[in-house]
Each structure stands twice: as structure tokens, then as C-alpha cells.
Amino acid sequence: MTRIYLILLCLLCTVASRGAVLDFDGADYTQTGVYIKDLSTGKVIVDHNSRVALTPASVMKALTSATALEMLGADFRFETRVALAGKRAPGNRRCWQGDIVIYGSADPTLGSDQFKDYGGMSDSIIAAVQRLGIAEITGSVVIVERLRDAGPIPTWECEDIAWPYGAGLHGFNYAGNYVRAIPSKGITRPASTLKIKVFPADGDKTDLMRGALADNLTVWASAKTRKNPDWSTNVSVPDPAAVYAGVLLGRLRGAGITVGHAPTNADRDDATTIYIHRSPTAAEIMTNLMKRSDNLFAEGMLRAIDPEGSRADCIKAEKEYWTDRGLDAKYTIVCDGSGLSRANKLSPAFLGRVLETMIRGELAETYLSFFPVAGVDGTLKSFARKTRLKGRLALKTGSVGAVQTYAGYKLDWEGKPTHVVVVMVNGFFCPRAELRGAIEKMLLNTFKQ
């Protein structure tokens, strides 16, 4: 009887293993890792190369959000302090001899159209100056940035940096760190320091290129596109603080407050605070970044772990945190918080254990709310939309060149997590739609109800 039982068990394991292998063109030449665990029994029901470290793409954001939520808390907020440095002019209290100084906190949401209820920083600064009865500032706007190794990350692809999704995190960020460029006119709105050069493209595709912290933007466009005087495209900027300083100066002058053109370099250590801008909560930011897969927000949350430290310090703290929780982070490579770096490496099993730890913890409900839901919202809106799994999967998606990943949870009919799900595919050759269909089919075969 024991012999028969073992044979049956082996057959069941073989079936489970086959179910984990995705069926798509070129699958045998592709790196695939799958990890699915039943939370009620603690049994891993699908395990295919789950300990192989793979490029995670944007499912890295699930790790970043978990770490930030645990280490900072759901109610954490970035604070950007605005002060007046200098003194009132003798005999003229309406004149301030000095500068407006803004102390950047690396808040990635300043000026973002994703949080309009938290906008109005310029209005608040103007109102604060007016309440003090000041109508003239002899200096200018000074923005202090203290973030170490700011800007695009060295392991990001150069081809990504000029696009809005490749905008690096700075000590001061504004409006997603991108502007609208009008190449035929050589200008941007708002104004920036970018110098634009346009060249013919071989096909109809528009392409951009800019060095990590360079002002020179190269644009390739078709003849038809170049002839359109109103053609525009969004591009990242190397100095978002300069863009905002220009915006604020214009707003101050528009409000009747005279401002000089050059800083006076007044004593900033003795500056008088006139306004503190507070960001949305960490929970609000991470819900937005996970559902929309916002790279800038993800980098901001990673760096908030240790705002005085370097990026390497934040990553070290992240890995130490999970090691202290009993996870082996030794065989992971973390270069950023967003997953844009192709050099990142995580195993499905490691990420699966992070997901399990979070869903069994005190912040489980908050963390779960960050994830897009299949067929309902965010980057998962079209996935499994016409199947019985609609509304039954809460997954972060990830995609860069030849990489497609998913990580999150299978839900019951009441929206409670029943399984941890991680699927990571690297180096595929088939159309992405075919691969997504294969993953959807595998999950349907795995979850019969």
C-alpha cells in the first residue's frame, strides 16, 4: 500500500510540475520561474525554478512597497520646508533683503497631477509671503537639495533616461521631473535648460536620447512629424529644481511680489520657516505607484528609508530588514526601487516569502490594497478580464524588454488572499500578448475555483 501511495504521489507531483511550465512559442529557450503557495495549508502547489534569481522588472515595486510600509509606516509623509533667509530692510518692512529658501526632502509627489488635492505649494508660499506684508524680495528662489547620488541610476539603460518613466529622483522633484518639449520650436513648457536637436528618423517611431545629468536632448522623428509645428512629446529634465524655481518666480511676480534674479546667499542656517508642505501619506503614494507602476514614486519611497544615506545605504537597510525577518536576501541583487534596472535579480521564492510575510502581518490589509486587481484596475485591468479570475487576482505587473512578471495574491470570492502567486519570465521570443495569454491559462488551470 505504501508503494502504491508513493507512486501516486510522484504522479501528482509530475502533473503539478507540468502545469507550471508555460506553453508559448520558445518556452524551451526562455528562463521561467513560478512560485504559488497555498496560504491555508502552507503547501507550495507550483514550484518551477523558484530559486533561480531572475530580472523582476516592476514587481520590484512590491518589495520596495513592502519594505517602506514596514519601516516607515502607512502614515509617513515627506515634508518640504520653505523659509526666508536674510532680514527686513531697515526702514522698509515690505522689503526682504534675502532669499526664499526651499529645503528639498526628495518628495516625489510635488506638483504631481496624481495628487491634485496636495497641490498648491506655490499658492501657499505666496500667501505666506503676503501675510508677512512683504512685497519685495531682493534675492531670488534658492532650492537646497541634500539627496546623495541623485538622478538616474547608473544601471538604468541610457535609452530610458530621456523619457518620463526614466526620470531620476532628485533632492527636489517637480511634476514628475518631466516637461513638454516642442522640438520644432526648441522649447519646453515649463521652461527648462534643455537644448534640443532634431534629426531624421529611419521610420515613423520617435526616439529620444539624453545623458543622465546632461542638458542636451536629441530627438529622432519622421519627416511628417518634424513638419508639424505643434508636435510635442514629454521628456525628463536633469534639474527639476531649476524648473520649479522658474515657475515659482513667475507666480510670485504675477502676484505683485517683486523678486530679484540672483540669490543673495543670505545665512540659510538662520532662515525663518514660513511654510511646510506635507505630501500624501506613504499608503496613498504606494497605492498610486503600485497600480500605475510609477518609477519615480518607487525610487522616492526607497530613499525615504534612509534620507541622509546613499542609495546603497537604503538598499543595504532593505536587505538587512528582510534578513532579520528570516528571509535569505544573500542571493538577490537590488539596484533600485522601481525595477527599471535590468541588473536587478530576485528569485520567485524570495519574493513569494516577502508577500507571505506581509499578508500574515499587521499591515496586511493596507499592503493588499496597493495591488491592481485583475480585470478591474491599474496595470492589471485587461488581464483575465473575461475569465472567472476577474477580480480574483491582486498582482503587481512588470515588463521591460523580453521580461514579463507578476507577483501578488489569488483571492477568494470575498477578496481575501488564499495563495501567494509569483510568475517571472525572462528572455522570451514570442509576442508579449502570447506570453500573457499563456500565463493567464496557467493560472486558470492552477485555480479551478
BELVEN-V576502 format. One record per backbone hydrogen bond with DSSP energy under -0.5 kcal/mol. NH is the residue of the N-H (numbers start at 0). CO is the residue of the C=O. Records with the same first field share a line. If there is no record, write none. Layout:
BEGIN
NH: CO, CO
END
This chain:
BEGIN
4: 0
5: 1
6: 2
7: 3
8: 4
9: 5
10: 6
11: 7
12: 8
13: 9
14: 10
15: 11
16: 12
17: 13
18: 14
19: 15, 16
20: 16, 17
21: 19
23: 21
26: 23
28: 25
29: 26
30: 425
31: 29
32: 423
33: 47
34: 421
35: 45
36: 419
37: 42
38: 36, 417
39: 417
41: 37
44: 35, 42
45: 35
47: 33
51: 48
52: 50
53: 345
55: 53
58: 55
59: 56
60: 57
61: 58
62: 58, 59
63: 59
64: 60
65: 61
66: 62
67: 63
68: 64
69: 65
70: 66
71: 67
72: 67, 68
75: 72
79: 276
80: 78, 102
81: 274
82: 100
83: 271
84: 82, 98
86: 96
88: 91, 94
91: 88
94: 91
95: 93, 135
96: 86, 94
97: 95
98: 84
99: 139
100: 82, 98
101: 141
102: 80, 100
103: 101, 143
105: 170
109: 106
111: 108
114: 111
117: 114
118: 115
123: 119
124: 120
125: 121
126: 122
127: 123
128: 124
129: 125
130: 126
131: 127
132: 129
133: 128
134: 93
135: 93
136: 257
137: 95
138: 97
141: 99, 139
143: 101, 141
144: 142
147: 308
149: 146
150: 168
155: 152
159: 156
160: 156, 157
161: 157
162: 159
165: 162
166: 163
168: 150
172: 106
174: 109
175: 109
176: 173
177: 174
178: 234
179: 188
180: 178, 232
181: 186
182: 180
184: 181
185: 181
186: 181
188: 179
194: 214
195: 193
196: 216
198: 218
200: 220
206: 219
208: 217
209: 157
210: 215
213: 210
216: 194, 214
217: 208, 215
218: 196
219: 206
220: 198
225: 221
226: 222
227: 223, 224
228: 226
230: 227
232: 180
234: 178
235: 161
236: 176
241: 238
242: 238
243: 239
244: 240
245: 241
246: 242
247: 243
248: 244
249: 245
250: 246
251: 247
252: 248
253: 249
254: 250
255: 252
256: 251
257: 134, 255
259: 136, 138
267: 265
269: 266
270: 267
271: 83
272: 270
273: 81
274: 81
276: 79
277: 275
278: 77
281: 75
282: 73
284: 280
285: 281
286: 282
287: 283
288: 284
289: 285
290: 286
291: 287
292: 288
293: 288
294: 292
297: 293
298: 294
299: 295
300: 296
301: 297
302: 298
303: 299
304: 300, 301
305: 302
306: 303
308: 305
313: 309
314: 310
315: 311
316: 312
317: 313
318: 314
319: 315
320: 316
321: 317
322: 318
323: 319
324: 320
325: 322
326: 321
328: 326
331: 328
332: 344
334: 332
341: 154
343: 340
344: 332
345: 53
347: 51
348: 49
350: 346
351: 347
352: 348
353: 349
354: 350
355: 351
356: 352
357: 353
358: 354
359: 355
360: 357
363: 360
366: 362
367: 363
368: 364
369: 365, 366
370: 367
373: 392
374: 379
375: 372
376: 372
378: 290
379: 376
380: 377
382: 379
384: 381
386: 383
389: 386
390: 373
391: 388
393: 408
394: 371, 392
395: 406
397: 404
399: 402
402: 399
403: 424
404: 397
405: 422
406: 395
407: 420
408: 393
409: 418
410: 391
411: 415
414: 411
417: 409
418: 409
419: 36
420: 407
421: 34
422: 405
423: 32
424: 403
425: 30
426: 401
427: 401
429: 24
433: 430
434: 430
435: 431
436: 432
437: 433
438: 434
439: 435
440: 436
441: 437
442: 438
443: 439
444: 440
445: 441
446: 442
447: 445
END
